[in-house]
Amino acid sequence: MKLKTKDLLGLEYLSKSDIELILDTANPFKQLFTRSIKKVPTLRGKTVVLLFFEPSTRTRTSFELAAKRLSADTINIAAATSSVVKGESLIDTGKTFEAMKSDFMIIRHSMSGAAHVLARNVSSSVINAGDGFHEHPTQGLLDIFTIREKKGKVKGLKVVIVGDIMHSRVARSNIWGLTKLGADVTVCAPPTLIPPDIQKTGIKVSYNLDEAMRDADVVNVLRLQLERQKDNLFPSLREYTLLYGLDKTRVKKAKKDLLIMHPGPMNRGIEITSEVADCPQSVINEQVTNGIAVRMAVLYLLAGEEGVPPGQQINDKE
């Protein structure tokens, strides 16, 4: 099994069949988590370099765990401790690790397109762990995996993505992946937080969360990214919370089997209340678990035919 690409740069560039292949491959890897020894030899001898030029807890740790559970060696590079602070370019940094025979480079960068630049200049497989406002493909994949696992399907589901759509790479990856798999997607936010022409991607736009959630099967709540906003895009946090925050009252009006998601980290009390974040309909912690399985699947599939099929690994008694 192999993806039809050297790199994973965004769900915009993946076919429906490739997305489904990743989701299907993640299933047996998740079964691995029930074993006492949560490790398989698939990527033994491979080297995974994590190039994180932005702060990260969940994504960095998830990728590192995924690589180590596949028996790969990992190298962590943070911008503050790299030669980038001395003026070295991203391309030269990539070529340095390529010269050290790295097999994978996982990059998070504040500039949209940074992963694409790196991928064009190195032979190692590049995985985009978030670039600017562009995409965060593995977050989109783990969100879709969670939806499919809980609902049994994606096609035909009504999914509402609410929050800071303008600055969210998570929203973009979810939109590309969900629409390719046949979901009915609505984004909901103040007009100032909706990107121009976003409807061209085949989704709906709403400015009223109560209306958007009326028949929703899934609501994915995005963090309000105040650190990325250069202008005051809404009057106050209090008003934003009042109009677009997910609370108990809104959840009670929705379907009883509404699935509540959040990519994290959460601003509790702003975009979501603690009561809702911790309620039985919330799968926020499961998203974190599923992220490891999905990232293991991505590494396995990008490695190509050299790896052992995941089902065989999991049944291995070693």
N, C-alpha and C positions, 0 to 999 in steps of 0.2 A: 504493500500500500504506500502511496506517495501522493503528495499534493502536486498540482501542475505548475508549481512555481518554486523558485529557490528561496523566496522570502515570504514573510507574512507582514504586509505593510498596511493593509486595511481591508475591511469586508467589501468595500466598493469594488475591489479588484478580484474577488473570489466568486466563482460560480455557485449556484445553488447546490450542485452536487458536491463541491469541495467543502462547503459549509456543513452539509449533512454528513460527509465523511469524517470531519473533525468531531462532530457531536456524537456520532456512532462509536468512534474510536475512544472517546472519553469514558464511555460507559464501563468497559472492563477495567480501565484504570481506576475508576472510583471504587470498584469492588475490592481493589487492592488495599484500600484503607481499612478494611475489616480484618486484615491479617495482623498477626502479632509483629511480623517483620514487614514493614511497608516499603520494601525496596526490591527492584528487579535489575538485571544486568544489561538492559537494552543499550544504553549509551556509555558503557564502560570504555574508557580510553578517549572519550570525547571531551572537549573543553568548551565551556559556556562562559562567555564574558558578559557581565552585566554593567552596561554603561549608563549610569543614571545621573543626568545633569539637572534633575529636579528632585525635590524631596519625595519620598515614597516609603510607605510601610507595607501595605497590603500587596501591592504589585511586585515589588522587589522580593519580599519574603516568599511570596507564592511561586515566582519563577525559580528562585533558588531552591526551594523545597522540591519543586517539580523536577529540576535537573538532578538533584541529589538522589531522589527516589528512583531515577533512571540510571543511577550510578555514574553520572558525569562529574567531571571536576569543574568547579566554579571559581571565577575570579570576579570580585566586586570592585568596581571603580566608581568613585564619586567625583563630581566636578571639582570640589574643593581640594582634593588630594591628587588630582591628575595634572598632566603637563598642559592642559587647556589653560590653566591660570597663568602659565608662562607664555601663552600666545600660540600654542600649537593648534592647528586646525582640526576639525572633526575628521576630515579625510585622512590626515596624517596619523591621528590617533587610531583610526580603524586599520590603516595599513601596518601600524606597529604591531597590533594584536594579530593581524593576518600573518605577519612574519613569524610570530610565535606559534603559528599553526592552530589558531582557534577555529572551532567548527561552527559556533553560533555566536552572534553578537545581539544582545537584547538591549535596545536603546530607548530611553525616555529623555525627551528634549523639549524645551520651551518653544522652539521654532517649528512651525508646520512645515513638513517636507524633509525634516532632518533625517528621518529613517530612510527616505528614498535616496537622498544624496549618499548616505553611507552604503546602501545596497548596490548602487551603481558603481561603486569604487572598490568593493572588496568581493572576494569569491566566497567568503563565509556566508552562511545563511543569516539574514538579518530579520529580527522580529521587532515590530514596533510596539513598544510598551507605553505609547502615548506621545504624540507630537503636536505641541501647540493646541490650536482649536480644531485640529484636523480629525484624527481617529485614535481609538484605543481598541484595536480589534479583539484582543483576548478578553477584555471586559465585556464587549458585545457578545462574544461567543459564550462566555460563562453565564451571562444573563439569559440568553436564548436556551442554553442547555437546561437551566433551572426551570424556565417556563415549560419546556417540553417534558421534563421529568415530572413536574407537578400536574400539568394539565393533559399530558398524553399526546399533545399535538401543538403545532404553532399556527398552521393554516386556519384562517377563519376567526382567530381570536382577536378581540378588541383590546389593544394595548395603548395605555395613556402614558406618555412621558411628560412629567411636569417639572418645571424648574428653569434653571439657567441654561436654556437651549443654545443661546448665542455663543457662550464660551465653553460648551461641553463637547469634548471629543467622544465621550461615552454615548451621548445622544446620537451623534452621527453614525457611529458603528452600529448601534442598535437599530437605527432607521434602515441602514443598508441591509443588514442581516435579516431583520424581521420582515421587511417588504419582499425580499427575495424568496422567503419561505411562506409567503401568503398571508401574513398577519395584516390586520386593519389597524394602522398606527395613527394616533392623534398626539400632537404635541400641544402642551398648554403652558402659557406663561404670559406675563405682561407683554404688550406689543414691543417694548424696548428690548426684550430678551428673546425675541424671535428673529432668526436670521432672514434677510431678504430672499425671496424666491425659494424658500424651503419646500413649498408645495410642489415644486418641480420634481421632487424625489418621489412623489406619489402618495404623500401623507396628507392628513387634515390638520388644520390649525384651529385651536380654540383659545379664547381668552377667559373662559368661565370654567373653573375646575369642577363645580357641582354638575354642570351640564355634561362635561367631558366624561365624568366618572359614572354617569347614569347607567350605562350598559357595559361598563368596562369589565373585562376578565382579569386584567393585570394593570397595576399602576406602578410605574418605576419613578421614584422620587429622586431628583438630582440635587446635589449640593449647590447652594448659592455661592458662587466662586468670587467672593469679594476681592480677593487678591489679584484677579485678572481684569477687574473692571476699572477702567480709567475715568469713567464718568459716573455721575449719580443717575442710575437708570430707573430708579423708582423712589418715591417720596421717603419711605422709611422702612426699616425691618419689620416694624409692627404692622404696617399696612400690607407688606408682602405676605407675612404670616397669616393675616386675616383673610386674604383673598386666595392665596395659593399654598398655604400650609396644610399638610395632611393631619387631621385630628380625628378623635373618636366620633364626633358628630358626622363628619363627611363619610367615614367608613361605615357607619350604621345605615346611611342612605344608599350605599352601594350594594352590589351583589354579595350574598353571604359567603360565597367562595372566592371573593376577590383576593388575588395574590398581590402582596405588598413587597416591593423590592427597593433597594437603595444600593448604589455602588460603593458608598463609603468614601471618606469618613463623613459621618453625619453631624450636622449642626442641630442637635436636639433642641426642640423648642422654637426653631425657626422654620425649616422646611418640613419637619416631622416631629410629632410629640413622642416622648418616651413611651407613653401608653400604647401608641400605635406601633412604634418600632419593635416593641417586645410582645406584641399580641400574637395569638395563634396563627393568624393569616400572614404574618411576616416571615419571609424566607431569607432575611438579610444575612444571617450567619451561615446558612446553607450555601448562599452565593460564594462565600469565602472558601468553603470546602470544595465546591464544584470548580472553583478557579484553578486549584492545583491539578485536578483531573484533566481539565481542558488544556492547560498549559503543558502537561505531560503528553497529551495527544498531539499537540502542535509540534513539539520537539521530536516526537517519534516519527510523525509523518514527514517532516522536513528532512529527517535523517535518511529517509528513503528505504530501499530494500535491504539495507544491511542489518537492520534491527530484527529482533525476534517478535513475531506477532504477540500483541498484548495478552490474548487469551492463554497462549502457551506459557508466557512469563508467570501469569498469576497462578497457574496450576503447578508451576515448578515448586518442588518441596525444599529446595536448597535454602 
